Amino acid sequence: MKHFALWLVALSTLAGIASAAEPAHRVFIAADSTAASYGPERAPQAGWGQALQSWLDPAQWQVRNHAIGGRSTRSFITEGRLDEIAKELHAGDVLLIQFGHNDAKFEDATRYAEADGDYARFLSRYIAVARDKGATPVLITPVARLLYDFGALLDTHGRYTLAMQRVAREQNVALIDLNASSTAWIRALGEQGARPYFMFVPEQNKADGTHFSMAGATAVACLVMRGWVDVRPQMKAELKRDIDCGAITAPVATNLPISPTAAVPRSQATTQLQNAHGSQVIREQGIGREQPGPHGGAGPTTAYSFFADVGDLPFVLRKRVLHKGAGIGLHPQHKDEIYYIVSGRGLYVLDGRPYEVGPGHALLTRRGSTHALQQHGDEDLVVLLAYPSAPSPGQRPAPETGGPGRR
């Protein structure tokens, strides 16, 4: 009896520990292949759902990605996948709902759902399941495809986007218009500049403008988070990464890429030294910080803020190492800025115009432009950045030193 009592105490203690470890909030994803999670055997393919957790503290938010390839609003339900989510949902959870890619496949009766008919009715089913459990449903319009025709990006989801918007209005459900934000994102990158974000992988004989590389999945996850903050502003204080991603305008690409020049040797780090005038020399090894890619870019990167503690300098000098697969996400520029490529190769997109860049290239981005930088190849892409430490009149102030928005 004594041993049994001790066992009960131990069991209740373990249960308490498990309960304490449970995150305060959970977000469930019901969606198709564009949001699904993929293992390393499918690399570089990734879905935005598997990148979403990097914005959220796992101690506070846990992402449970139920997205799976090839499913529509209809087939996800008939296969019992919504029922599986319903078994886990409880009050305080969030259910993100994104369908539309496969609902339009009229040749397949197991998946087809007419936009203004079954599609809208099935969306109502997802909403009802979430609300019945005390969870919050959030509708997400289908993410855009990289599909151009005669220089114009095609909208392949028009009727489904409109139907979801109507359901959101009629049932007072929060809506993230990912179709609109991802369309603007693709247009801002341009047809060629957007290709590295999708499954255009010659070595795998793939040319797929629907599914994402890890860089694309991360960029779209950032768009989702940005839309989520728009409908729930209090989320912004809980984020681990910045959401300064996407595009405000959508310029059209009109030029051909340029080729990189010959490599230059990487400078050697120096020893730390400071004199009475405040002049100093530092070693970069002591200031490097591991960070995810800024502005919703894929990670990982290492950032170096030179002389960040010198408050009266008129400029900021930083170094960012974009490791394999990493990038600085597409974003509108609020200050003048110079990038200098020290080593490695990458694709730079400036106002929708793609450039292949490498050692020796200097890139000036003026306030009002939109740009992105994505690492290519096996070698790290090493970039020096310089920009004014104080904004000019009318400019937005730079983020706090060391915050996630600093590049």
C-alpha positions as CSV (number, residue, x, y, z in Angstrom):
1,M,0.0,0.0,0.0
2,K,2.9,2.3,0.9
3,H,4.5,1.7,-2.5
4,F,1.2,2.3,-4.3
5,A,0.8,5.6,-2.5
6,L,4.3,6.6,-3.5
7,W,3.5,5.6,-7.1
8,L,0.4,7.8,-7.1
9,V,2.4,10.8,-5.8
10,A,5.1,10.3,-8.4
11,L,2.5,10.0,-11.2
12,S,0.7,13.2,-10.1
13,T,4.0,15.0,-9.9
14,L,4.9,13.9,-13.5
15,A,1.4,15.0,-14.6
16,G,2.0,18.4,-13.0
17,I,5.3,18.8,-14.8
18,A,3.7,17.8,-18.2
19,S,0.9,20.2,-17.6
20,A,3.3,23.0,-16.7
21,A,5.2,22.3,-19.9
22,E,2.1,22.6,-22.1
23,P,2.2,25.9,-24.1
24,A,-0.4,28.5,-23.3
25,H,-1.6,28.5,-27.0
26,R,-1.7,26.1,-29.9
27,V,-2.2,26.8,-33.5
28,F,-3.5,24.1,-35.8
29,I,-3.1,24.2,-39.6
30,A,-5.7,22.6,-41.9
31,A,-4.4,23.0,-45.4
32,D,-2.8,21.5,-48.6
33,S,0.7,20.8,-49.8
34,T,1.7,24.5,-49.9
35,A,1.6,24.5,-46.1
36,A,2.6,20.9,-45.4
37,S,5.8,19.7,-43.6
38,Y,8.4,17.8,-45.6
39,G,11.3,15.6,-44.4
40,P,14.9,16.0,-45.5
41,E,14.4,13.4,-48.2
42,R,12.2,16.0,-50.0
43,A,14.7,18.8,-49.7
44,P,14.6,21.6,-50.7
45,Q,10.8,21.4,-50.8
46,A,9.1,22.9,-47.8
47,G,5.7,24.3,-46.8
48,W,5.0,27.5,-45.0
49,G,3.4,25.6,-42.1
50,Q,6.7,24.0,-41.1
51,A,8.4,27.4,-41.0
52,L,5.7,29.1,-38.9
53,Q,7.1,28.0,-35.5
54,S,10.3,30.1,-35.9
55,W,8.2,33.2,-35.3
56,L,6.6,31.8,-32.1
57,D,8.1,31.0,-28.7
58,P,7.4,27.2,-28.3
59,A,6.9,27.7,-24.6
60,Q,3.9,30.0,-25.4
61,W,2.8,28.8,-28.8
62,Q,2.9,25.3,-30.4
63,V,2.3,24.8,-34.1
64,R,0.5,21.6,-35.0
65,N,0.7,21.2,-38.7
66,H,-2.0,18.9,-40.1
67,A,-1.6,20.2,-43.7
68,I,-1.1,17.5,-46.3
69,G,-0.5,17.4,-50.0
70,G,-3.3,17.0,-52.5
71,R,-6.2,17.8,-50.2
72,S,-9.2,20.1,-50.7
73,T,-11.8,21.3,-48.3
74,R,-13.8,18.2,-49.3
75,S,-11.2,15.5,-49.1
76,F,-9.6,16.8,-45.9
77,I,-13.0,16.3,-44.3
78,T,-14.0,13.0,-45.9
79,E,-10.6,11.4,-44.9
80,G,-11.4,12.3,-41.2
81,R,-8.6,14.8,-40.9
82,L,-10.8,17.6,-39.6
83,D,-12.2,15.1,-37.0
84,E,-8.7,14.4,-35.9
85,I,-8.1,18.1,-35.3
86,A,-11.4,18.4,-33.5
87,K,-10.3,15.8,-31.0
88,E,-7.3,17.9,-30.0
89,L,-8.8,21.4,-30.2
90,H,-9.7,23.2,-27.0
91,A,-10.5,26.8,-25.9
92,G,-7.8,29.3,-26.7
93,D,-6.5,27.4,-29.7
94,V,-6.3,28.8,-33.2
95,L,-7.2,27.0,-36.4
96,L,-5.6,28.3,-39.6
97,I,-7.6,27.2,-42.7
98,Q,-6.1,27.4,-46.2
99,F,-7.6,25.5,-49.2
100,G,-8.3,26.3,-52.8
101,H,-5.5,24.7,-54.9
102,N,-7.1,21.3,-55.2
103,D,-10.8,22.4,-54.8
104,A,-10.7,23.6,-58.4
105,K,-9.8,20.2,-59.8
106,F,-13.2,19.5,-61.4
107,E,-11.9,16.3,-63.0
108,D,-11.6,14.7,-59.6
109,A,-14.9,14.3,-57.8
110,T,-13.2,13.3,-54.5
111,R,-11.6,16.7,-54.3
112,Y,-13.6,19.2,-56.4
113,A,-15.7,21.8,-54.6
114,E,-17.4,24.5,-56.6
115,A,-16.3,27.9,-55.3
116,D,-19.7,29.4,-54.5
117,G,-21.2,26.1,-53.5
118,D,-19.5,23.2,-51.7
119,Y,-16.3,25.1,-51.1
120,A,-18.1,27.8,-49.1
121,R,-20.2,25.2,-47.3
122,F,-17.1,23.2,-46.3
123,L,-15.3,26.3,-45.1
124,S,-18.3,26.9,-42.8
125,R,-17.8,23.4,-41.4
126,Y,-14.2,24.2,-40.4
127,I,-15.4,27.4,-38.8
128,A,-18.1,25.6,-36.8
129,V,-15.7,22.9,-35.6
130,A,-13.3,25.5,-34.2
131,R,-16.0,27.6,-32.6
132,D,-17.7,24.6,-31.0
133,K,-14.4,23.9,-29.2
134,G,-13.9,27.5,-28.1
135,A,-11.0,27.9,-30.6
136,T,-10.6,30.8,-33.0
137,P,-10.9,30.1,-36.8
138,V,-8.8,32.1,-39.2
139,L,-9.3,31.8,-42.9
140,I,-6.3,32.1,-45.3
141,T,-6.9,32.7,-49.0
142,P,-4.9,30.3,-51.2
143,V,-1.3,31.3,-51.8
144,A,-0.4,32.5,-55.3
145,R,1.4,30.3,-57.9
146,L,4.5,31.5,-59.8
147,L,2.8,31.2,-63.2
148,Y,3.4,33.9,-65.8
149,D,1.8,34.2,-69.3
150,F,3.1,36.8,-71.7
151,G,4.8,38.7,-68.9
152,A,1.8,38.8,-66.6
153,L,1.4,36.9,-63.3
154,L,-1.8,34.8,-63.5
155,D,-4.3,34.6,-60.7
156,T,-5.3,30.9,-60.6
157,H,-7.5,31.2,-57.5
158,G,-9.8,34.2,-58.2
159,R,-13.2,32.6,-57.6
160,Y,-12.0,30.7,-54.5
161,T,-10.4,33.8,-53.0
162,L,-13.6,35.8,-53.5
163,A,-15.7,32.9,-52.0
164,M,-13.5,32.7,-48.9
165,Q,-13.7,36.5,-48.5
166,R,-17.5,36.3,-48.7
167,V,-17.6,33.6,-46.1
168,A,-15.3,35.6,-43.8
169,R,-17.6,38.6,-44.0
170,E,-20.8,36.7,-43.6
171,Q,-19.6,34.7,-40.6
172,N,-17.4,37.4,-39.0
173,V,-14.3,35.3,-39.3
174,A,-10.7,36.8,-39.3
175,L,-9.2,36.6,-42.8
176,I,-5.5,36.6,-43.9
177,D,-5.5,37.5,-47.6
178,L,-2.4,35.5,-48.5
179,N,-3.4,35.4,-52.1
180,A,-3.0,39.2,-52.3
181,S,0.2,39.4,-50.2
182,S,1.9,36.6,-52.0
183,T,0.9,37.9,-55.4
184,A,2.4,41.3,-54.5
185,W,5.5,39.5,-53.2
186,I,6.0,37.5,-56.5
187,R,5.4,40.6,-58.6
188,A,7.9,42.6,-56.6
189,L,10.5,39.8,-57.1
190,G,9.7,39.4,-60.7
191,E,9.4,36.1,-62.6
192,Q,13.1,35.3,-62.6
193,G,13.8,36.7,-59.1
194,A,11.0,34.5,-57.6
195,R,12.2,31.2,-59.1
196,P,14.6,30.4,-56.2
197,Y,11.7,30.5,-53.8
198,F,9.8,27.8,-55.7
199,M,10.7,24.3,-56.7
200,F,12.7,25.2,-59.8
201,V,15.5,22.6,-59.2
202,P,17.3,21.6,-62.4
203,E,19.4,18.9,-60.6
204,Q,16.1,17.2,-59.6
205,N,14.5,18.0,-63.0
206,K,11.8,20.1,-61.3
207,A,10.1,23.2,-62.6
208,D,7.3,23.7,-60.1
209,G,5.7,27.1,-59.5
210,T,3.3,25.9,-56.9
211,H,5.5,24.4,-54.2
212,F,8.2,26.2,-52.2
213,S,11.8,25.8,-51.4
214,M,12.8,26.4,-47.8
215,A,13.4,30.0,-48.7
216,G,10.0,30.4,-50.2
217,A,8.3,28.6,-47.4
218,T,9.9,30.9,-44.9
219,A,9.0,34.0,-46.9
220,V,5.4,32.9,-47.1
221,A,5.3,32.0,-43.4
222,C,6.3,35.6,-42.8
223,L,3.5,36.8,-44.9
224,V,1.1,34.6,-42.9
225,M,2.4,36.0,-39.6
226,R,2.2,39.5,-40.9
227,G,-1.5,38.9,-41.9
228,W,-2.1,37.3,-38.5
229,V,-0.8,40.4,-36.7
230,D,-3.0,42.6,-38.9
231,V,-6.1,40.7,-37.6
232,R,-4.8,40.2,-34.1
233,P,-2.4,43.2,-33.3
234,Q,-1.6,41.9,-29.8
235,M,0.3,39.0,-31.5
236,K,3.1,41.4,-32.5
237,A,4.5,41.6,-28.9
238,E,4.8,37.8,-28.8
239,L,6.9,37.3,-32.0
240,K,10.5,36.1,-31.9
241,R,11.3,37.4,-35.4
242,D,10.5,40.6,-37.4
243,I,7.6,40.6,-39.9
244,D,9.0,43.4,-42.1
245,C,8.6,41.3,-45.2
246,G,6.7,41.3,-48.4
247,A,6.0,44.2,-50.7
248,I,3.9,47.4,-50.7
249,T,4.1,47.9,-54.4
250,A,4.6,45.4,-57.2
251,P,7.1,46.7,-59.9
252,V,7.7,44.6,-63.0
253,A,11.1,43.1,-63.8
254,T,12.5,44.4,-67.1
255,N,16.2,43.5,-67.3
256,L,18.5,40.6,-67.5
257,P,20.8,39.5,-64.7
258,I,24.4,40.6,-64.5
259,S,27.3,38.2,-63.8
260,P,29.5,38.2,-60.7
261,T,33.1,39.3,-60.9
262,A,36.2,37.5,-59.6
263,A,36.4,36.7,-55.9
264,V,38.4,38.9,-53.5
265,P,40.1,37.5,-50.4
266,R,38.2,37.8,-47.1
267,S,39.8,40.2,-44.7
268,Q,41.4,38.9,-41.5
269,A,40.0,39.8,-38.1
270,T,42.1,42.1,-36.0
271,T,42.9,42.4,-32.3
272,Q,41.0,44.6,-29.9
273,L,42.5,48.1,-29.3
274,Q,41.1,51.5,-28.1
275,N,42.9,54.8,-27.5
276,A,42.2,58.0,-25.6
277,H,40.4,59.5,-28.5
278,G,37.9,56.7,-28.6
279,S,39.4,55.2,-31.8
280,Q,39.4,51.5,-31.7
281,V,40.0,48.2,-33.4
282,I,37.9,45.1,-32.5
283,R,37.8,41.4,-33.3
284,E,34.6,40.3,-35.0
285,Q,34.8,36.9,-33.3
286,G,33.6,38.4,-30.1
287,I,30.5,40.1,-31.5
288,G,28.9,37.6,-33.8
289,R,25.2,36.7,-33.2
290,E,23.3,33.8,-34.7
291,Q,20.0,35.1,-36.1
292,P,17.3,33.9,-38.5
293,G,17.2,35.7,-41.9
294,P,15.9,39.2,-41.5
295,H,12.6,40.4,-43.0
296,G,11.2,36.9,-43.1
297,G,14.2,35.5,-44.9
298,A,15.2,31.9,-44.6
299,G,17.9,31.2,-42.0
300,P,20.5,30.7,-40.6
301,T,22.7,33.8,-40.6
302,T,25.4,35.3,-38.4
303,A,25.3,39.0,-37.8
304,Y,28.1,41.4,-36.6
305,S,27.3,44.9,-35.5
306,F,30.6,46.9,-35.5
307,F,30.9,49.7,-33.0
308,A,27.2,49.3,-32.0
309,D,28.0,50.8,-28.5
310,V,29.5,54.1,-30.1
311,G,26.4,56.3,-29.9
312,D,27.5,59.3,-31.9
313,L,28.5,57.7,-35.2
314,P,26.5,59.0,-38.2
315,F,26.4,55.6,-39.8
316,V,25.9,51.9,-38.9
317,L,28.3,49.3,-40.2
318,R,27.3,45.6,-40.1
319,K,28.4,42.3,-41.5
320,R,25.9,39.5,-42.3
321,V,26.9,36.0,-43.2
322,L,24.1,34.2,-45.1
323,H,24.8,30.6,-44.6
324,K,23.6,28.0,-47.1
325,G,19.9,28.5,-48.0
326,A,19.7,31.8,-46.0
327,G,18.3,35.1,-47.2
328,I,17.2,38.6,-46.4
329,G,13.5,38.6,-47.3
330,L,11.8,40.9,-49.7
331,H,10.8,44.2,-47.9
332,P,10.3,47.9,-48.6
333,Q,13.3,50.0,-47.8
334,H,12.9,52.9,-45.3
335,K,16.4,54.2,-45.4
336,D,19.3,54.5,-47.9
337,E,21.6,51.5,-47.6
338,I,24.7,50.0,-49.2
339,Y,25.5,46.3,-49.5
340,Y,29.0,45.1,-50.4
341,I,29.5,41.5,-51.4
342,V,32.7,40.2,-49.8
343,S,32.5,36.6,-50.8
344,G,30.0,34.0,-52.0
345,R,27.2,34.3,-54.5
346,G,23.6,35.3,-54.4
347,L,20.5,36.6,-56.2
348,Y,19.7,40.2,-55.4
349,V,16.2,41.5,-56.4
350,L,15.9,45.3,-56.6
351,D,12.5,46.7,-57.4
352,G,11.6,43.5,-59.2
353,R,14.8,43.3,-61.2
354,P,17.0,40.3,-60.5
355,Y,20.8,40.5,-60.4
356,E,23.3,37.6,-59.9
357,V,25.8,39.1,-57.4
358,G,29.2,38.0,-56.1
359,P,32.5,39.3,-54.7
360,G,33.1,42.9,-55.5
361,H,29.6,44.0,-56.2
362,A,28.3,47.0,-54.4
363,L,24.6,47.5,-54.1
364,L,23.0,50.9,-53.3
365,T,19.3,50.8,-52.3
366,R,17.5,54.1,-51.9
367,R,14.6,54.7,-49.6
368,G,11.4,53.7,-51.3
369,S,12.8,50.8,-53.1
370,T,12.0,47.1,-52.4
371,H,14.8,44.5,-52.3
372,A,15.7,41.0,-51.3
373,L,18.9,38.9,-51.2
374,Q,19.1,35.1,-51.4
375,Q,22.3,33.0,-50.9
376,H,23.2,30.6,-53.7
377,G,25.7,27.7,-54.0
378,D,27.7,25.9,-51.3
379,E,29.8,28.9,-50.0
380,D,28.5,31.4,-47.4
381,L,27.4,34.7,-48.8
382,V,29.3,37.4,-46.8
383,V,27.8,41.0,-47.0
384,L,28.9,44.3,-45.5
385,L,26.1,46.7,-44.8
386,A,26.2,50.5,-44.2
387,Y,23.4,52.9,-43.6
388,P,22.7,56.1,-41.7
389,S,22.3,55.7,-37.9
390,A,19.6,58.3,-37.7
391,P,16.7,58.6,-40.2
392,S,16.4,61.6,-42.4
393,P,13.3,63.8,-42.1
394,G,10.2,61.8,-43.0
395,Q,12.0,58.4,-42.6
396,R,11.0,55.7,-40.1
397,P,13.5,55.2,-37.3
398,A,15.7,52.2,-37.4
399,P,14.9,49.3,-35.0
400,E,16.6,49.1,-31.7
401,T,20.2,47.7,-31.7
402,G,20.2,44.0,-31.5
403,G,16.5,43.5,-32.2
404,P,15.3,41.1,-34.8
405,G,14.8,43.8,-37.4
406,R,18.5,44.8,-37.5
407,R,20.3,43.6,-40.5
